[in-house]
Amino acid sequence: MLDDALHFLVQAQEDPDWARLGRHLPSEWIEQAVVHTGKASIRRRRLPAEQVVWLVVALALYRHQSISEVVDDLDLALPDVQAPFVSKSAVAQARQRVGAEPLRALFEISAKAWSEQDRKQYLFKGLSLYAMDGTTLKTADTPEQRDHFGEQSYASGRIASYPQVRGVTLTAVPTHLIRDAKFGPYGINEMLYAKELLASIPDDSLTVFDKGFLSAEILCGLTVGGTNRHFIIPAKSNTKWEVVGGTADDAMIEMRVSPQARKKCPDLPETWRARAITIIDQSARKHVLLTSLCDTKRYTAKDVATCYTRRWQIETSYRELKQTMMGRALTLRSRTVEGVYQEIWGTLTAYNLIRLEIAKAALAVKCEPTEVSFIRAFHVIQYELHWAAVTRSHGKLPALMQRLRQRLLMLLNEERPGRKIDRAVKALPHRYTVRVLKKDLN
């Protein structure tokens, strides 16, 4: 009778309803991404393409678990009486069959839609605030990945222990939602990835850059390629310009475009103008910020300095991605080039899903999304999704999401005092204690 009861339970199970991963990620997007990339499953499989897409996103949420554990715990595979569990080889083959393109398409669809939601709630004087910066991720040390992605080399001739992926992201500063990202081999300069991201910057926006992106091709391309698109970027110590108006601390300047840059991009003008604002940081050091916000009455020097200060929040998003979500793992878990691309796109989608829930919860109590603890919110979402998978309470999903947001509101970050001491690079501690010889003691 026990066998009959178990057989009935298996037969009665419905296909997994992955709306429980968040009502913000509708199944239509998954289907659109799979069909658009031509990866839809023709015959019925235990892990069809749509389920594999969910699997890759779920793997980013449960980095501390093995792939088999995630498949079993979240009940990802379609039910089968004869084979209740899916083998590791079947999961690996399913991921290889789907590839990275559906995950990339899903990220692009969801990121654009999510970044537009509630955008008007966080405007800076009518402009959406974004930040652009680069980062790297380590991959497993395999010949294939080292050959494709490359690695960092040092002046001494030594090379890094692991291959590295270089990437650049465009992030909404108020919510930390990643609007777009470009990544690939380590040997490709960040500037090239940044140029590809310019088309993703919306109109009526202000983008804050790191000084490494100071280039007439990028900044002029930003302002000319859209409507009311502006930038803020710190000047380098060797940047030269000619003052054409304003004051010493808030001047209008004109800079020449180098012949080399105009040769690479003939559309660039011979000169371009910007506003140079001198600011003094907490350590009494002077910095110059260049911006295209030339209306000094509407955008004061203090406003520009405040916006640039918020750029550092993008570093927090990188820490959340690389430390919190990856569980401090040294490398990505995928061991193939295609798997690495697939994993990164899935991780970016999962990160945005968490950040969107945090933003929605923050709006409910009218606080800033950055005031909600990402680590604790991440753990809450992990628990809620696992519990929903165990109980299969599809009809209770709205109540679960409401309870989830109520818990997120209890996770506000505690305010910390401002930094009193400058950042300093500390020497790494030795793994072993220093061995003292007896002759040294005499």
JOBELJO-V641644 format. One record per pair of residues at least 24 apart in sequence whose ideal C-beta (glycine too) atoms are under 7 Angstrom apart, sorted by sequence separation. I is the first residue (numbers start at 1). GAP is how many residues later the second one is. If there is no record, write none. Layout:
I/GAP + I/GAP
This chain:
67/24 + 138/24 + 139/24 + 166/24 + 191/24 + 194/24 + 198/24 + 203/24 + 204/24 + 205/24 + 206/24 + 207/24 + 208/24 + 209/24 + 277/24 + 354/24 + 357/24 + 380/24 + 51/25 + 168/25 + 201/25 + 203/25 + 211/25 + 214/25 + 251/25 + 51/26 + 138/26 + 139/26 + 167/26 + 168/26 + 203/26 + 206/26 + 279/26 + 321/26 + 325/26 + 137/27 + 170/27 + 191/27 + 198/27 + 250/27 + 277/27 + 354/27 + 380/27 + 136/28 + 137/28 + 201/28 + 249/28 + 277/28 + 380/28 + 136/29 + 168/29 + 249/29 + 47/30 + 136/30 + 170/30 + 321/30 + 46/31 + 170/31 + 377/31 + 46/32 + 134/32 + 135/32 + 21/33 + 134/33 + 46/34 + 134/34 + 152/34 + 377/34 + 150/35 + 151/35 + 241/35 + 376/35 + 18/36 + 21/36 + 132/36 + 133/36 + 149/36 + 150/36 + 372/36 + 148/37 + 149/37 + 150/37 + 132/38 + 373/38 + 47/39 + 372/39 + 46/40 + 130/40 + 131/40 + 372/40 + 373/40 + 130/41 + 216/41 + 235/41 + 364/41 + 371/41 + 372/41 + 52/42 + 130/42 + 131/42 + 252/42 + 371/42 + 47/43 + 52/43 + 130/43 + 46/44 + 47/44 + 129/44 + 217/44 + 361/44 + 365/44 + 53/45 + 129/45 + 216/45 + 360/45 + 364/45 + 367/45 + 52/46 + 250/46 + 47/47 + 56/47 + 357/47 + 361/47 + 217/48 + 220/48 + 357/48 + 361/48 + 49/49 + 53/49 + 130/49 + 53/50 + 136/50 + 324/50 + 358/50 + 217/51 + 250/51 + 324/51 + 357/51 + 122/52 + 216/52 + 220/52 + 49/53 + 53/53 + 122/53 + 234/53 + 235/53 + 325/53 + 234/54 + 320/54 + 324/54 + 234/55 + 235/55 + 134/56 + 216/56 + 115/57 + 232/57 + 233/57 + 313/57 + 16/59 + 39/59 + 232/59 + 16/60 + 39/60 + 231/60 + 230/61 + 231/61 + 39/62 + 115/62 + 132/62 + 230/62 + 15/63 + 39/63 + 114/63 + 230/63 + 37/64 + 115/64 + 37/65 + 132/65 + 13/66 + 111/67 + 34/68 + 37/68 + 111/68 + 10/69 + 33/69 + 36/69 + 111/69 + 223/69 + 10/71 + 130/71 + 33/72 + 232/72 + 33/73 + 7/74 + 128/74 + 130/75 + 132/75 + 232/75 + 30/76 + 33/76 + 128/76 + 131/76 + 232/76 + 29/77 + 32/77 + 127/77 + 128/77 + 129/77 + 130/77 + 131/77 + 132/77 + 133/77 + 126/78 + 127/78 + 127/79 + 29/80 + 29/81 + 132/81 + 124/82 + 25/85 + 24/90 + 208/99 + 208/100 + 206/101 + 127/103 + 208/103 + 173/137 + 176/137 + 282/137 + 283/139 + 173/140 + 176/141 + 171/143 + 171/146 + 183/161 + 181/167 + 162/169 + 178/170 + 125/173 + 178/173 + 125/174 + 178/174 + 165/175 + 177/175 + 129/178 + 177/178 + 165/179 + 176/179 + 177/179 + 131/180 + 175/180 + 129/181 + 133/181 + 124/183 + 131/183 + 135/183 + 175/184 + 137/185 + 148/189 + 140/191 + 138/192 + 139/192 + 140/192 + 144/192 + 145/192 + 138/193 + 139/193 + 142/193 + 144/193 + 176/193 + 175/194 + 137/195 + 140/195 + 145/195 + 174/195 + 139/201 + 137/207 + 100/238 + 107/238 + 114/238 + 99/239 + 103/239 + 110/239 + 100/241 + 104/241 + 107/241 + 111/241 + 118/241 + 100/242 + 103/242 + 107/242 + 110/242 + 114/242 + 121/242 + 99/243 + 103/243 + 106/243 + 95/244 + 100/245 + 118/245 + 95/247 + 63/262 + 63/263 + 64/263 + 63/264 + 60/265 + 63/266 + 56/286 + 60/286 + 56/287 + 59/287 + 60/287 + 57/289 + 61/289 + 56/290 + 60/290 + 57/292 + 57/293 + 73/313 + 75/314 + 74/315 + 73/316 + 62/320 + 61/321 + 61/324 + 25/328 + 24/329 + 22/331 + 24/332 + 22/335 + 21/364 + 20/365 + 20/368 + 20/369 + 17/377 + 20/377 + 19/378 + 23/378
